Amino acid sequence: MAAPRYSSTTLAEDVRSDSTFRIPLIDFAAYKQATSLAEKRCIADDIVNGFKEVGFVYLTGNVIAPETVNSVFQKASIRILKASAEFFQLPEETKARLAWDDPKANRGYVQVGRERVTTSQDAAEIAALRAKAPDTKETMEIGRDNHPNFSNKWPQETEAPEFKETMLHFFQTCHEVHTMVMRSIALGLDLPEDFFDEKIDRQDHNLRLLSYPPIRTSLLLGDDQARAGAHTDYGTLTLLFQDSIGGLEVQNPHTKHYQPASPIPGTIVVNAGDLLARWSNDVFRSTLHRVVAPPAIKVNDTEGMTPARQSIAFFCNPNFDAIIESLPSCTSTSNPSKYPPLTTEQYIVGRLAATYS
Ligand code: CA
């Protein structure tokens, strides 16, 4: 849970007990509006401290558009979540035409669990399988639109008016947030503020729209109860835009117990991924997290209904040809680099090969 930024104890003290564990809430507007390096450094230190101790931060403030107030994240979240919800309401045939079909491209529509139930021809078997392994989420993957080899799978403008435009605008906005947060990280790690700029400017990111349909509670019981199992993310940072339903849980790295990361209106959740942890020679944490079903709404004495949930994850990556080598300020003679240099592409392809083998 987030707590007010100013408290009498430090983050490092708080997170060592589950009862006081918190994900720091950081006003990033103050970074953007700072007029001196010292002011910026203050926010940068909070961000770096958050990624060192927890691996997660909530960012609030006027990050996305300079002209408006604190509700910018809220407005952007509502707009993008609405466009996403409209997409998932398109007819099955339309979405099927946009199906994800290539891990290298990693673009298109995925209905999780679908393959498992459609390979069978037997109706009773299908019903049994569906009860055991229900379709608990749908996703739509969008990459950078100007990629030389891979094209995004867009619905036609008549099918989903303004969907492409909304998503491309949001993609650009998230890219800019990534650039700014990485600048603050550079400062907080005693590097020049523009240290990462030319290594992260190609937009090799991945925008994922997620829709978790409403589901009867009885279908969520058992081992597959979690809507997304515990995992870490691959890249530098993940920006997560949640609706008010929630369900994200973060492992307290100090006690290993999961804690809810409740939605806070007007904020985005930002976590460090494995590649950033590696880049920082493990100064930063890439923390395990999962999505669990939110509390059910009772429909009768024996059945509950878990509400639908929408979220948007923006997975940020350095340029695919950028060399990821332990940051100079994160190594010393007593703390040498733990990892050999490699490119982003070598790292990501290695991770994907492990997933799909
Ligand atoms: Ca994640």
Residues whose N, C-alpha, C, O or C-beta is under 5 A from the ligand:
A	BS01	CA	D233
